[in-house]
């Protein structure tokens, strides 16, 4: 199971630079608004040290990591929700992503134009938030127009939907986001609208080079208060782009010299996993060791269905090891001999780090 993150922000905040660093994929980078006209999509391997360890003890022929998709969306400006700067076109590109990463400019390079004159992180966050909310408002108003007639005729489902849409419209008009307006059950009713402000948001602060590795609170003295929603990550897109061009053996040395313990990519992935409440389980054997991503709380049959859709219905049981036990024991046979194998049924919730064989009917 792959998941997707849409990178949004104002023009010239470093989105395309960060995207190129993350994906090592050549994209158009230019010092003017709307340099990116179509969304760039990059599929990136999720680094996980456990894969190498599992493959080593299983003597696997190949390793297959799980992946994350990054969507680089063209810069949004004030009025994007009404089409300013081709905003409507750009907003439509992120309706299908699982989460939004808003890149916020903190760096102070005078040679890079800021669309509103000068960097103002808090104001920039508000601009993007308002545009996403206003885009949702237009979507909600359109659906309200369509459903109002059915509700007047007494159709129960239409009446319920209209009530939820009215509540959503009122909240959006007050500047609230849908995830703060509706309950989870109510959000499920309007899921097909793919509302933008339902999505979880990760704030990524793009700082000057000397600030790399600092906490969001300390980065350039930013007064980041706790009223801002979502987790926060600090990166230097410029440094990440330089790291992406280096041979692997030089990356660790450069990171050490800069006082970095994690690359920007690793920070984003860890934060995204936490944001989306995802876990990783593994299959490991002589042919391959592979990572699989599922939401936290996924039951064993549904996890089996991620591997092959037929496995969910044909599920019998899951044979499960903890990945640390698996590696420390020296592989599957030794772990079994030590009594570390667990047999789990249909109600078992998968845990991060599980190594599993699913038994299914043929």
KAQUIVEN-V557385 format. One record per residue. N is the residue number from 1. RES is the residue in one small letter. PHI is phi in whole degrees, -180 to 180 (* if undefined). PSI is psi in whole degrees, 0 to 359 (* if undefined). BURIAL is + if it has 24 or more other C-alpha atoms within 12 Angstrom, else -. Layout:
# KAQUIVEN-V557385
N/RES/PHI/PSI/BURIAL ; N/RES/PHI/PSI/BURIAL
This chain:
# KAQUIVEN-V557385
1/x/*/120/+ ; 2/x/-97/159/+ ; 3/x/-134/163/+ ; 4/x/-129/145/+ ; 5/x/-126/128/+ ; 6/x/-95/122/+ ; 7/x/-90/114/+ ; 8/x/-121/166/+ ; 9/x/162/177/+ ; 10/x/-69/165/+ ; 11/x/-62/148/+ ; 12/x/64/32/+ ; 13/x/-99/356/+ ; 14/x/105/17/+ ; 15/x/-62/311/+ ; 16/x/-68/326/+ ; 17/x/-65/315/+ ; 18/x/-65/318/+ ; 19/x/-61/317/+ ; 20/x/-63/320/+ ; 21/x/-66/319/+ ; 22/x/-69/321/+ ; 23/x/-104/349/+ ; 24/x/53/36/+ ; 25/x/-116/133/- ; 26/x/-73/121/- ; 27/x/-130/163/+ ; 28/x/-71/124/+ ; 29/x/-123/121/+ ; 30/x/-146/151/- ; 31/x/-90/57/- ; 32/x/-159/154/- ; 33/x/-61/148/+ ; 34/x/67/29/+ ; 35/x/-64/330/+ ; 36/x/-99/115/+ ; 37/x/-98/321/+ ; 38/x/-111/149/- ; 39/x/-68/135/+ ; 40/x/-94/136/+ ; 41/x/-121/127/+ ; 42/x/-127/133/+ ; 43/x/-99/120/+ ; 44/x/-117/136/+ ; 45/x/-70/138/+ ; 46/x/-87/116/+ ; 47/x/-69/136/+ ; 48/x/-153/110/+ ; 49/x/-61/335/- ; 50/x/-63/331/+ ; 51/x/-60/314/+ ; 52/x/-63/318/+ ; 53/x/-65/317/+ ; 54/x/-65/317/+ ; 55/x/-64/325/+ ; 56/x/-65/313/+ ; 57/x/-76/335/+ ; 58/x/-89/353/+ ; 59/x/54/47/- ; 60/x/-72/143/- ; 61/x/-72/329/- ; 62/x/-149/162/- ; 63/x/-121/131/+ ; 64/x/-124/105/+ ; 65/x/-78/165/+ ; 66/x/-78/169/+ ; 67/x/-131/162/+ ; 68/x/-130/140/+ ; 69/x/-101/128/+ ; 70/x/-107/130/+ ; 71/x/-109/118/+ ; 72/x/-91/108/+ ; 73/x/-98/138/+ ; 74/x/-58/155/+ ; 75/x/-59/138/+ ; 76/x/-100/147/+ ; 77/x/-131/173/+ ; 78/x/-56/133/+ ; 79/x/91/5/+ ; 80/x/-59/324/+ ; 81/x/-66/341/+ ; 82/x/-106/10/+ ; 83/x/104/358/- ; 84/x/-61/129/- ; 85/x/66/31/+ ; 86/x/63/29/+ ; 87/x/-59/317/+ ; 88/x/-58/318/+ ; 89/x/-62/317/+ ; 90/x/-71/320/+ ; 91/x/-63/325/+ ; 92/x/-64/336/+ ; 93/x/-72/342/+ ; 94/x/-108/7/+ ; 95/x/-68/336/+ ; 96/x/-97/355/+ ; 97/x/-76/160/+ ; 98/x/-81/329/+ ; 99/x/-152/165/+ ; 100/x/-117/132/+ ; 101/x/-108/112/+ ; 102/x/-93/115/+ ; 103/x/-85/125/+ ; 104/x/-114/126/+ ; 105/x/-76/124/+ ; 106/x/-119/333/+ ; 107/x/-61/153/+ ; 108/x/-114/23/+ ; 109/x/-60/114/- ; 110/x/-70/345/- ; 111/x/-83/352/- ; 112/x/-108/117/- ; 113/x/-64/137/- ; 114/x/-103/130/+ ; 115/x/-63/336/+ ; 116/x/-110/19/- ; 117/x/103/308/- ; 118/x/-153/154/- ; 119/x/-62/132/+ ; 120/x/-146/87/+ ; 121/x/-51/313/+ ; 122/x/-65/317/+ ; 123/x/-65/319/- ; 124/x/-63/320/+ ; 125/x/-62/317/+ ; 126/x/-64/320/+ ; 127/x/-60/311/+ ; 128/x/-64/317/+ ; 129/x/-60/317/+ ; 130/x/-64/317/+ ; 131/x/-65/321/+ ; 132/x/-66/318/+ ; 133/x/-65/319/+ ; 134/x/-68/326/+ ; 135/x/-64/319/+ ; 136/x/-64/322/+ ; 137/x/-59/317/+ ; 138/x/-63/319/+ ; 139/x/-64/316/+ ; 140/x/-65/317/+ ; 141/x/-63/322/+ ; 142/x/-65/315/- ; 143/x/-66/323/+ ; 144/x/-60/318/+ ; 145/x/-62/322/- ; 146/x/-73/325/- ; 147/x/-95/345/+ ; 148/x/-60/320/+ ; 149/x/-63/316/- ; 150/x/-63/322/- ; 151/x/-65/321/- ; 152/x/-64/331/- ; 153/x/-79/355/- ; 154/x/95/8/- ; 155/x/-67/120/- ; 156/x/-60/313/- ; 157/x/-63/321/- ; 158/x/-67/322/+ ; 159/x/-63/315/- ; 160/x/-62/315/- ; 161/x/-63/318/+ ; 162/x/-63/321/+ ; 163/x/-61/317/+ ; 164/x/-68/319/+ ; 165/x/-66/321/+ ; 166/x/-62/316/+ ; 167/x/-62/319/+ ; 168/x/-66/315/+ ; 169/x/-60/314/+ ; 170/x/-61/317/- ; 171/x/-66/317/+ ; 172/x/-64/323/+ ; 173/x/-65/338/- ; 174/x/-91/3/- ; 175/x/87/9/+ ; 176/x/-84/160/+ ; 177/x/-96/152/+ ; 178/x/-59/323/+ ; 179/x/-66/343/+ ; 180/x/-99/358/- ; 181/x/-103/314/+ ; 182/x/-105/150/+ ; 183/x/-72/169/- ; 184/x/-61/320/- ; 185/x/-65/320/- ; 186/x/-69/322/+ ; 187/x/-61/325/+ ; 188/x/-63/325/- ; 189/x/-64/326/- ; 190/x/-106/19/+ ; 191/x/-57/323/+ ; 192/x/-67/350/- ; 193/x/-81/346/+ ; 194/x/51/51/+ ; 195/x/-68/139/+ ; 196/x/-73/324/+ ; 197/x/-87/11/+ ; 198/x/-87/333/+ ; 199/x/-71/142/+ ; 200/x/-67/149/+ ; 201/x/-125/137/+ ; 202/x/-113/127/+ ; 203/x/-96/124/+ ; 204/x/-116/114/+ ; 205/x/-94/117/+ ; 206/x/-92/104/+ ; 207/x/-105/170/+ ; 208/x/-67/158/+ ; 209/x/-54/315/+ ; 210/x/-63/341/- ; 211/x/-90/357/+ ; 212/x/-60/134/+ ; 213/x/96/347/+ ; 214/x/-79/159/+ ; 215/x/-73/159/+ ; 216/x/-56/326/+ ; 217/x/-66/325/- ; 218/x/-93/339/- ; 219/x/-58/112/+ ; 220/x/51/32/+ ; 221/x/67/22/- ; 222/x/-59/133/+ ; 223/x/-91/80/- ; 224/x/-92/108/+ ; 225/x/-88/166/- ; 226/x/-77/0/- ; 227/x/-80/345/- ; 228/x/-75/128/- ; 229/x/-78/158/- ; 230/x/84/159/+ ; 231/x/-71/163/+ ; 232/x/-130/142/+ ; 233/x/-131/139/+ ; 234/x/-110/127/+ ; 235/x/-138/164/+ ; 236/x/-116/108/+ ; 237/x/-59/326/+ ; 238/x/-64/314/+ ; 239/x/-67/320/+ ; 240/x/-61/323/+ ; 241/x/-69/326/+ ; 242/x/-70/318/+ ; 243/x/-61/323/+ ; 244/x/-65/337/+ ; 245/x/-91/351/- ; 246/x/-86/151/- ; 247/x/-61/149/- ; 248/x/-56/324/- ; 249/x/-67/339/- ; 250/x/-93/344/- ; 251/x/-63/311/- ; 252/x/-62/322/- ; 253/x/-66/316/- ; 254/x/-64/319/- ; 255/x/-62/319/+ ; 256/x/-63/316/- ; 257/x/-61/328/- ; 258/x/-92/359/- ; 259/x/75/25/- ; 260/x/-95/131/+ ; 261/x/-97/339/- ; 262/x/-140/147/+ ; 263/x/-74/166/+ ; 264/x/-60/322/+ ; 265/x/-61/313/+ ; 266/x/-62/320/+ ; 267/x/-61/315/+ ; 268/x/-62/316/+ ; 269/x/-67/315/+ ; 270/x/-61/315/+ ; 271/x/-67/321/+ ; 272/x/-67/319/+ ; 273/x/-59/315/+ ; 274/x/-65/318/- ; 275/x/-62/316/+ ; 276/x/-92/0/+ ; 277/x/55/56/- ; 278/x/-105/153/+ ; 279/x/-131/165/+ ; 280/x/-121/131/+ ; 281/x/-120/167/+ ; 282/x/-130/151/+ ; 283/x/-117/139/+ ; 284/x/-147/128/+ ; 285/x/-163/185/+ ; 286/x/-60/324/- ; 287/x/-74/315/- ; 288/x/-160/155/- ; 289/x/-115/128/+ ; 290/x/-137/142/+ ; 291/x/-100/143/+ ; 292/x/-131/138/+ ; 293/x/-111/131/+ ; 294/x/-139/159/+ ; 295/x/-67/148/+ ; 296/x/-57/137/+ ; 297/x/94/358/- ; 298/x/-65/132/+ ; 299/x/-81/159/+ ; 300/x/-55/315/+ ; 301/x/-61/322/+ ; 302/x/-70/325/+ ; 303/x/-65/320/+ ; 304/x/-61/324/+ ; 305/x/-67/338/+ ; 306/x/-69/326/+ ; 307/x/-72/315/+ ; 308/x/-155/131/- ; 309/x/-57/329/- ; 310/x/-71/338/- ; 311/x/-68/332/+ ; 312/x/-64/312/+ ; 313/x/-71/329/- ; 314/x/-90/6/- ; 315/x/-60/132/+ ; 316/x/-110/304/- ; 317/x/-162/168/+ ; 318/x/-117/131/+ ; 319/x/-101/115/+ ; 320/x/-123/135/+ ; 321/x/-121/152/+ ; 322/x/-78/137/+ ; 323/x/-61/323/+ ; 324/x/-65/316/+ ; 325/x/-62/319/+ ; 326/x/-60/313/+ ; 327/x/-73/313/+ ; 328/x/-64/332/- ; 329/x/-81/342/+ ; 330/x/96/17/- ; 331/x/123/182/+ ; 332/x/-63/311/+ ; 333/x/-61/314/- ; 334/x/-66/322/- ; 335/x/-66/323/+ ; 336/x/-65/317/- ; 337/x/-61/329/- ; 338/x/-86/3/- ; 339/x/74/27/- ; 340/x/-94/359/+ ; 341/x/-82/134/+ ; 342/x/-116/139/- ; 343/x/-101/120/- ; 344/x/-121/148/+ ; 345/x/-102/199/- ; 346/x/-67/338/+ ; 347/x/-93/1/- ; 348/x/-71/130/+ ; 349/x/-91/125/+ ; 350/x/-61/143/+ ; 351/x/-114/148/+ ; 352/x/-60/129/+ ; 353/x/94/1/+ ; 354/x/-64/138/+ ; 355/x/-110/124/+ ; 356/x/-137/145/+ ; 357/x/-115/126/+ ; 358/x/-96/128/+ ; 359/x/-97/126/+ ; 360/x/-133/159/+ ; 361/x/-74/148/- ; 362/x/-90/*/-
